[in-house]
Amino acid sequence: MADVSTSISRAWPGALTRTRSRLSRRNDVTALDIDQRMLRVVHVTTGKMPGSTRIKRIEVVPVPAEGFDLENPKEVGEWIGKQLKALRLVPGTVVMAARRGEAVLKELLLPPLKDAGEMASMVNMRAVRELPFPETDAVIDFTVTKVPTKKDLQTARKENSQSGSTTDIKAHIVVAAVRRETVNRYLTITESAGLTLTGLGLRPLASFRALKACVPEINSNAVALISVRRHEVDVDILIDGRLVFSRELSVNLENPEDTAEAAGHGSIKNAAKEIIRCLHSYEGSEVFKPMEHLFVAGGTGLEDNLRDIIQDQTGIDCKRMPPPSGIRLPKGRETDATRALTALGLALSFVDERGLAVNFLAPKRPELRRNRGRTMWLLSIVMLQALVFFLFGARSKLAEKYEGELSGAGGLIPTYSTLAKQEKDIGRWTRKSADTIKSWHGANRHWLEHVAFLSSVIPQCDQIYLLKINMRSANTGVISFQVQVRDSNVLHSFEKKLRNLGYIVKPVSFTPANDKYGYKFRATFDLTLPDRFPLDLLRHLDTNTPPKRLPDDVHADGLSCIPRQKGTRSV
């Protein structure tokens, strides 16, 4: 229970107003993107009308050159929180993106399926077999980048009938996998900043979305996007609007302040050499198409130098990324929009109808079709059957006892009286149990949904853990649970959160009960469910998939590429 609550509580806010906002339309989205030298923040708002998306804020903040450990997520988060306060920026729904180097990408060719749940089942089955790290340590999501059209299918059938072959038309799917510890790192960053992370995307896909906003006229041509940072460069190539090639290159572009001098700087030449080498690697791939355009984006001040070198040595038309068109930008922030390309793409993706193409906090899973009414009745039937089996078992044992008494030639009447009384008691207990089941079902309290929801708002397991829980009184609806708490402040904060969510909380009783793990208090909560709960829990749980559980300190070293197999393509 504590493991579940640790992971899920990070994915939803505790305040009722924010919960309602996220269950409705995602109007305000704040995207954060940080590397060793820069924090990029994009705040986007959208209205009800199409085309009403507006970028309210674009901020680019330098990261301290010294005394700042990017590998410490808590320190990073605390620094981000301070910067947002200094900017007087009130974040909306918060999204971030994992680096390309933190993820394993794979393109799969699978039969096109209309059912999303079946597609998720097929993708997960294939991806799990090819992961370079244990399945228990993986978070997997995917996006369908190309689906065969009716014309494609008709053409394939015609060709098969003429040639006698059985060529199948496949859907193109990009599968992304990260280690669970990577997801936890970003959750820790946002928690330490005083924020709640709702979406965790992937940089290449976010950059692709930003490219569509900046260059909407891109068509079926092969297009390359070079995203430049001080210590890493992303090379992403698109064909037919789908990601077919993606690499993260380690570089060192720390250079003199004077960017004019930097034109001949060795680090720039080395970076350009690595980028060109990566483009040559693309030329040798199965998906190769001649490159028509290459866009360079970034905020290092060295992008023009890189563009000139690449264009001179490859002959490809290289351009600087233009500012977004068709989207309202803050005055004077056009340049910053291209410097914050990943954050821009993240925010725009999240407010799209389909949301993030890949979201490691809410990965697509095999769909479990549920009929709650039918499920409850089936549960009632199973429980009644169990009672019937118990009754017949008890009667059989009593009959055996009766036969034994009778064969012993003694005590027939007393034995009969005892059997009759026991049978009457069993019948009374059976009727009482059946009435209880009927009462609980008729009350329609949605106990399981409330337990799942409470799991999403309980504090982290390093502060509080559950000892026991029970539900009683179907008519009045009371959930009682006992917890062990490290600090009384956590207890009071959790009690306040429950009241804000709409539960009627009986004054919490707690006593000192220090255990061997350092949890100093034991408390009991009695939650009475109101007749009309403020939240639609069924809708909440259907539309908000909780992230996977946190691992029990399971770690693995490094990432490696998935080996290429027949029917698959490297991305």
C-alpha positions in Angstrom: 0.0 0.0 0.0 2.8 2.4 0.9 4.5 1.6 -2.4 1.4 2.4 -4.4 0.7 5.6 -2.5 4.3 6.8 -3.0 4.0 6.6 -6.8 0.4 7.6 -7.3 0.4 10.5 -4.8 3.0 12.2 -6.9 0.8 12.1 -10.0 -2.2 13.9 -8.6 -2.6 17.0 -6.4 -4.2 17.1 -3.1 -6.3 20.2 -3.5 -9.8 19.7 -4.8 -9.8 22.7 -7.2 -6.6 21.4 -9.0 -8.1 17.9 -9.2 -11.2 19.2 -10.9 -9.2 21.3 -13.3 -7.2 18.3 -14.4 -10.3 16.2 -14.8 -11.7 18.8 -17.1 -9.9 20.7 -19.8 -6.2 21.3 -19.5 -6.3 25.0 -19.9 -2.9 26.1 -18.4 0.2 24.0 -19.0 3.7 24.7 -17.8 6.6 22.8 -19.5 10.0 22.6 -17.9 13.2 21.6 -19.6 16.6 21.8 -17.8 20.1 20.8 -18.7 23.6 21.6 -17.4 23.4 25.3 -18.5 19.8 26.4 -18.9 16.3 26.1 -17.5 13.6 26.7 -20.1 10.0 27.4 -19.1 7.1 27.7 -21.4 3.6 28.5 -20.0 0.7 27.9 -22.5 -3.0 28.6 -22.2 -5.7 27.5 -24.5 -9.4 28.4 -24.8 -12.4 26.5 -25.9 -12.3 27.7 -29.5 -9.9 26.1 -32.0 -6.8 28.1 -32.6 -7.0 29.9 -29.3 -3.8 28.5 -27.9 -1.6 31.2 -26.6 1.9 31.2 -25.2 1.7 33.4 -22.1 5.3 33.1 -20.8 8.7 32.0 -22.2 11.5 32.1 -19.7 15.2 31.1 -20.2 17.2 31.0 -16.9 20.9 30.2 -16.8 21.9 27.4 -14.4 24.6 28.3 -11.9 28.0 27.3 -13.3 29.4 26.3 -9.9 27.9 24.8 -6.7 25.0 23.1 -8.6 24.7 19.4 -8.9 22.4 18.4 -11.8 22.6 14.8 -10.7 20.9 15.6 -7.4 17.2 15.8 -8.2 16.2 17.3 -4.9 18.7 20.2 -5.3 17.6 20.7 -8.9 13.9 20.8 -7.8 14.5 23.3 -5.0 16.4 25.6 -7.4 13.6 25.4 -10.0 11.1 26.3 -7.3 13.1 29.4 -6.3 13.4 30.5 -9.9 9.7 30.2 -10.6 8.9 32.3 -7.5 11.4 34.9 -8.6 9.7 35.0 -12.0 6.3 35.3 -10.3 5.1 32.5 -12.5 2.3 30.4 -11.1 2.6 27.0 -12.9 -0.4 25.2 -14.4 -0.3 21.5 -15.2 3.4 20.6 -15.1 5.1 18.5 -17.8 8.7 17.5 -18.4 10.6 15.4 -20.9 13.2 12.6 -20.6 16.4 13.0 -22.5 16.9 10.9 -25.6 19.9 9.3 -23.9 17.7 8.2 -21.0 15.4 6.2 -23.3 15.5 3.2 -25.6 13.6 3.8 -28.9 12.4 1.1 -31.3 10.2 1.2 -34.4 8.0 -1.8 -34.7 5.9 -2.9 -37.7 2.7 -4.5 -36.5 -0.7 -5.4 -38.0 -3.0 -2.4 -37.8 -5.6 -2.9 -35.0 -8.5 -0.6 -34.3 -8.7 -1.6 -30.7 -6.2 0.4 -28.6 -6.1 -2.1 -25.8 -5.2 -4.9 -28.2 -2.5 -2.8 -29.8 -1.1 -2.0 -26.4 -1.0 -5.7 -25.6 0.8 -6.5 -28.8 3.3 -3.7 -28.3 4.1 -4.6 -24.7 4.5 -8.3 -25.6 7.1 -7.4 -28.3 8.9 -4.7 -26.4 9.4 -6.7 -23.2 11.2 -9.4 -25.1 13.7 -6.9 -26.6 14.4 -4.7 -23.6 18.0 -4.3 -22.5 17.0 -4.2 -18.9 14.5 -6.1 -16.7 10.8 -5.7 -17.4 10.2 -4.9 -13.7 12.6 -1.9 -14.1 11.0 -0.6 -17.3 8.2 1.9 -18.1 7.1 1.4 -21.7 4.9 3.6 -23.9 4.3 3.9 -27.6 2.8 6.1 -30.3 1.4 5.0 -33.7 3.2 7.1 -36.3 1.6 5.7 -39.5 -1.5 3.6 -40.1 -2.2 2.1 -43.5 -5.0 3.8 -45.4 -7.9 2.0 -47.2 -6.1 2.8 -50.4 -2.9 1.1 -49.1 -4.8 -2.0 -48.1 -6.6 -2.2 -51.4 -3.4 -1.8 -53.3 -1.8 -4.5 -51.2 -4.7 -6.9 -51.8 -4.5 -6.2 -55.6 -0.7 -6.9 -55.7 -1.1 -10.0 -53.6 -3.8 -11.4 -55.9 -1.6 -10.7 -59.0 1.6 -12.1 -57.6 0.3 -14.8 -55.4 2.2 -13.4 -52.4 1.0 -12.6 -48.9 2.6 -9.2 -48.2 1.1 -7.6 -45.2 0.6 -3.9 -44.7 1.9 -2.9 -41.3 1.4 0.0 -38.9 4.5 1.9 -37.9 4.8 2.2 -34.1 7.6 4.0 -32.1 8.1 2.3 -28.8 9.9 4.2 -26.0 11.2 2.7 -22.7 12.9 4.3 -19.8 14.1 2.9 -16.5 11.7 3.4 -13.6 14.4 5.2 -11.6 14.4 7.8 -14.5 10.7 8.5 -13.9 11.3 8.7 -10.2 14.0 11.3 -10.7 11.7 13.7 -12.6 9.0 13.1 -9.9 11.5 14.0 -7.2 12.6 17.2 -9.1 9.0 18.5 -9.4 8.2 17.5 -5.8 11.2 19.3 -4.5 10.1 22.4 -6.5 6.7 22.2 -4.8 5.0 21.1 -8.0 3.1 18.0 -9.2 4.3 16.4 -12.4 1.4 15.3 -14.6 3.2 14.3 -17.8 6.6 13.0 -18.7 7.3 13.0 -22.4 10.4 12.4 -24.6 12.6 15.2 -26.0 12.7 14.0 -29.6 8.9 13.8 -29.9 8.5 17.2 -28.1 11.0 18.8 -30.5 9.1 17.2 -33.5 5.9 18.9 -32.2 7.7 22.2 -32.0 9.0 21.8 -35.5 5.5 21.4 -36.8 4.5 24.7 -35.0 7.6 26.5 -36.4 7.5 25.0 -39.9 3.9 23.9 -40.6 4.5 23.5 -44.3 6.8 20.4 -43.9 5.5 17.6 -46.0 6.6 14.1 -46.9 10.2 15.1 -47.4 13.0 13.9 -45.1 13.7 16.7 -42.6 16.4 16.8 -40.0 16.3 18.7 -36.7 19.5 19.5 -34.9 18.8 20.6 -31.3 22.0 22.1 -29.8 22.9 22.3 -26.2 26.2 23.0 -24.5 26.9 19.3 -23.7 24.6 17.4 -25.9 23.1 17.6 -29.4 19.9 15.8 -30.5 19.7 14.7 -34.2 16.2 13.7 -35.1 15.0 12.9 -38.7 11.4 12.8 -39.9 10.0 11.2 -43.0 6.3 11.5 -43.8 5.8 13.3 -40.5 7.1 10.3 -38.4 10.3 9.9 -36.4 12.5 7.4 -38.1 16.0 8.3 -36.7 17.0 9.8 -33.4 20.4 10.1 -31.7 21.8 12.0 -28.7 25.5 13.1 -29.2 27.7 14.1 -26.3 29.6 17.3 -27.1 31.5 20.1 -25.3 30.6 23.5 -26.6 31.9 25.5 -23.7 33.7 28.3 -25.5 34.8 32.0 -25.2 32.2 34.7 -24.7 32.9 36.1 -28.1 30.9 33.8 -30.5 32.6 35.4 -33.5 35.9 33.9 -32.2 34.2 30.6 -31.7 33.7 30.1 -35.4 37.0 28.4 -35.6 36.9 26.9 -32.2 37.9 23.3 -32.1 34.8 22.3 -30.0 32.5 23.5 -32.7 34.4 21.7 -35.4 34.3 18.5 -33.4 30.5 18.9 -32.7 29.9 19.4 -36.4 32.0 16.4 -37.2 29.9 14.2 -34.9 26.6 15.6 -36.4 27.8 14.8 -39.9 28.9 11.4 -38.9 25.4 10.8 -37.5 23.8 11.9 -40.8 26.0 9.5 -42.6 24.8 6.8 -40.3 21.2 7.7 -41.3 22.2 7.4 -45.0 23.1 3.8 -44.4 19.9 2.9 -42.7 16.9 1.0 -44.3 14.6 4.1 -44.0 16.9 6.5 -45.9 15.4 9.2 -48.1 17.4 12.1 -49.5 17.5 15.0 -47.0 15.6 18.0 -48.2 15.9 20.3 -45.2 17.9 20.6 -42.1 16.9 22.9 -39.2 19.3 24.0 -36.4 17.8 25.2 -33.1 19.3 26.1 -29.7 20.3 28.9 -27.5 24.1 28.5 -27.2 24.9 31.3 -29.7 26.9 28.8 -31.8 24.1 27.6 -34.0 25.0 29.7 -37.0 28.6 28.4 -36.9 27.4 24.8 -36.8 24.9 25.4 -39.6 27.6 26.9 -41.9 30.0 24.0 -41.3 27.3 21.3 -41.9 26.0 23.0 -45.0 29.5 23.4 -46.5 30.4 19.8 -45.9 27.1 18.1 -46.8 25.5 20.3 -49.3 22.2 20.1 -47.5 20.0 23.2 -47.2 20.6 24.2 -43.5 18.4 26.8 -41.9 18.0 28.3 -38.4 14.7 27.3 -36.8 12.2 30.1 -37.3 9.8 31.2 -34.5 6.4 29.5 -34.3 3.7 30.8 -36.7 0.0 30.7 -36.1 0.5 30.9 -32.3 0.5 34.1 -30.3 3.8 34.8 -28.6 4.8 37.2 -25.9 6.3 40.4 -27.3 10.1 40.2 -27.8 10.2 36.4 -27.1 10.4 35.1 -30.6 14.1 34.2 -30.2 13.5 32.5 -26.8 10.8 30.4 -28.4 13.4 28.6 -30.6 15.8 28.4 -27.6 13.2 26.6 -25.6 12.2 24.2 -28.4 11.6 21.1 -26.2 9.6 23.0 -23.6 7.5 24.6 -26.4 6.8 21.2 -28.0 5.9 19.6 -24.7 3.3 22.3 -23.8 1.8 22.3 -27.3 1.6 18.5 -27.3 -0.1 18.4 -23.9 -2.9 20.7 -24.9 -3.5 18.8 -28.2 -6.5 16.6 -28.4 -4.4 13.5 -28.3 -2.1 14.8 -25.5 1.5 13.7 -25.3 2.5 11.1 -27.9 4.5 9.3 -25.2 3.8 9.8 -21.5 5.8 7.7 -19.1 3.5 8.7 -16.2 0.5 7.3 -17.9 1.6 4.8 -20.5 -0.9 3.1 -22.7 -1.9 -0.3 -21.3 -4.0 -3.2 -22.4 -7.6 -2.1 -21.9 -9.6 -4.0 -19.3 -13.2 -3.6 -20.2 -15.3 -3.4 -17.1 -19.0 -3.4 -16.3 -19.1 -2.3 -12.7 -22.7 -3.4 -12.2 -22.1 -6.8 -13.6 -18.9 -7.1 -11.6 -20.7 -6.4 -8.3 -23.4 -8.9 -9.1 -20.9 -11.5 -10.0 -19.1 -10.9 -6.8 -22.3 -11.3 -4.9 -23.1 -14.5 -6.7 -19.6 -15.9 -5.9 -20.0 -15.0 -2.3 -23.4 -16.6 -2.1 -22.1 -19.8 -3.8 -19.3 -19.9 -1.2 -21.9 -19.7 1.5 -23.9 -22.5 -0.1 -20.8 -24.7 -0.3 -20.1 -23.9 3.3 -23.7 -24.8 4.3 -23.6 -28.1 2.5 -20.2 -28.9 3.9 -21.5 -28.2 7.4 -24.6 -30.3 6.8 -22.4 -33.2 5.5 -20.3 -33.1 8.7 -23.4 -33.0 10.9 -24.9 -35.9 9.0 -21.7 -38.0 9.5 -21.9 -37.1 13.2 -25.6 -38.1 13.3 -24.9 -41.5 11.6 -22.1 -42.1 14.1 -24.4 -41.4 17.0 -27.1 -43.5 15.5 -24.9 -46.4 14.8 -23.7 -46.2 18.4 -27.3 -46.9 19.4 -27.6 -43.9 21.7 -28.9 -40.4 22.0 -31.1 -40.2 18.9 -33.4 -37.5 20.2 -30.6 -35.3 21.7 -28.6 -35.6 18.5 -31.7 -34.6 16.4 -32.3 -31.6 18.6 -28.6 -30.5 18.3 -28.7 -30.9 14.5 -32.0 -29.0 14.2 -30.6 -26.1 16.3 -27.3 -26.0 14.3 -29.1 -26.0 11.0 -31.4 -23.2 12.2 -28.3 -21.2 13.2 -26.6 -21.8 9.9 -29.8 -20.7 8.0 -30.0 -17.5 10.1 -26.3 -16.7 9.5 -26.7 -17.3 5.7 -29.8 -15.0 5.5 -27.9 -12.4 7.5 -24.9 -12.6 5.2 -27.1 -12.4 2.1 -28.8 -9.3 3.5 -25.5 -7.7 4.2 -24.3 -8.3 0.7 -27.5 -6.9 -0.7 -27.2 -3.8 1.6 -23.6 -3.1 0.6 -24.4 -3.4 -3.1 -27.6 -1.3 -2.8 -25.8 1.5 -1.0 -23.6 2.0 -4.1 -20.7 3.5 -2.1 -18.0 2.5 -4.7 -15.7 1.3 -2.0 -12.9 0.1 -4.3 -12.9 3.4 -6.1 -12.5 5.3 -2.8 -9.7 3.0 -1.8 -7.9 3.6 -5.1 -8.5 7.4 -4.8 -7.1 7.5 -1.2 -4.1 5.6 -2.5 -3.5 8.6 -4.9 -3.5 11.2 -2.2 -1.8 9.5 0.8 1.6 11.1 1.6 4.9 9.3 0.7 5.8 6.1 2.4 8.9 7.8 4.0 6.4 9.9 6.0 3.4 7.6 6.6 2.5 4.0 6.0 -0.8 2.0 6.3 -1.3 -0.6 9.0 -4.9 -1.6 8.3 -8.1 -0.5 6.6 -11.7 -1.5 6.7 -15.1 -0.3 5.5 -18.2 -0.5 7.6 -21.8 0.6 7.7 -22.9 0.5 4.1 -25.8 3.0 5.0 -23.6 5.7 6.5 -20.4 4.8 4.6 -17.4 4.8 6.9 -13.8 4.1 5.9 -11.5 3.5 8.8 -7.8 3.1 8.5 -4.8 3.1 10.9 -1.4 4.6 9.9 2.0 4.9 11.4 3.3 8.5 11.0 6.8 9.9 11.2 5.8 13.5 12.1 2.6 15.0 13.6 2.7 17.8 11.0 2.3 15.2 8.2 -0.7 13.9 10.1 -2.4 17.3 10.4 -1.6 18.1 6.7 -3.1 14.8 5.5 -6.2 15.4 7.7 -6.7 18.8 6.2 -6.2 17.4 2.6 -8.9 14.8 3.3 -11.4 17.5 4.5 -10.7 19.6 1.4 -11.4 16.6 -0.9 -14.9 16.3 0.6 -14.6 13.6 3.2 -16.2 14.0 6.6 -13.2 13.4 9.0 -13.8 12.4 12.6 -11.1 14.1 14.7 -8.0 12.1 14.4 -6.8 10.2 17.4 -3.1 9.6 17.6 -0.8 8.3 20.2 3.0 8.1 20.5 4.1 4.7 19.2 7.6 4.9 18.0 8.5 1.8 15.9 12.0 0.6 14.9 11.9 2.5 11.6 11.5 5.9 13.3 7.8 6.5 12.7 6.8 8.2 16.0 3.0 8.2 16.0 0.1 5.9 15.4 -3.2 7.4 14.2 -6.6 6.3 13.3 -8.8 8.0 10.6 -12.6 7.6 10.4 -13.8 9.0 7.0 -17.6 9.3 6.5 -18.6 9.5 2.8 -21.0 12.3 2.1 -24.3 11.6 0.3 -22.9 13.5 -2.7 -19.1 13.2 -3.0 -17.6 16.3 -4.8 -15.6 14.2 -7.3 -16.9 11.8 -9.9 -14.5 8.9 -8.9 -15.5 6.6 -11.7 -14.7 9.3 -14.3 -11.5 10.2 -12.4 -10.2 6.6 -12.4 -11.2 6.0 -16.0 -9.5 9.2 -17.3 -6.5 9.3 -15.1 -4.2 6.3 -15.3 -1.9 6.2 -12.3 1.8 5.7 -12.9 3.4 2.3 -12.2 4.6 1.4 -8.7 8.0 2.5 -7.6 10.6 -0.3 -7.5 12.0 -1.7 -4.3 15.5 -0.3 -4.7 16.0 -2.2 -8.0 18.7 -0.5 -10.0 20.5 -1.5 -13.2 23.6 0.0 -14.8 23.5 2.1 -18.0 21.3 1.9 -21.1 22.1 0.0 -24.2 20.5 -0.2 -27.6 17.9 -2.9 -28.3 19.4 -5.4 -30.8 17.8 -5.3 -34.2 15.5 -8.2 -35.1 13.6 -9.2 -38.2 10.5 -7.0 -38.7 11.9 -4.2 -36.5 13.7 -1.0 -37.2 16.1 1.0 -35.1 15.2 4.5 -34.2 
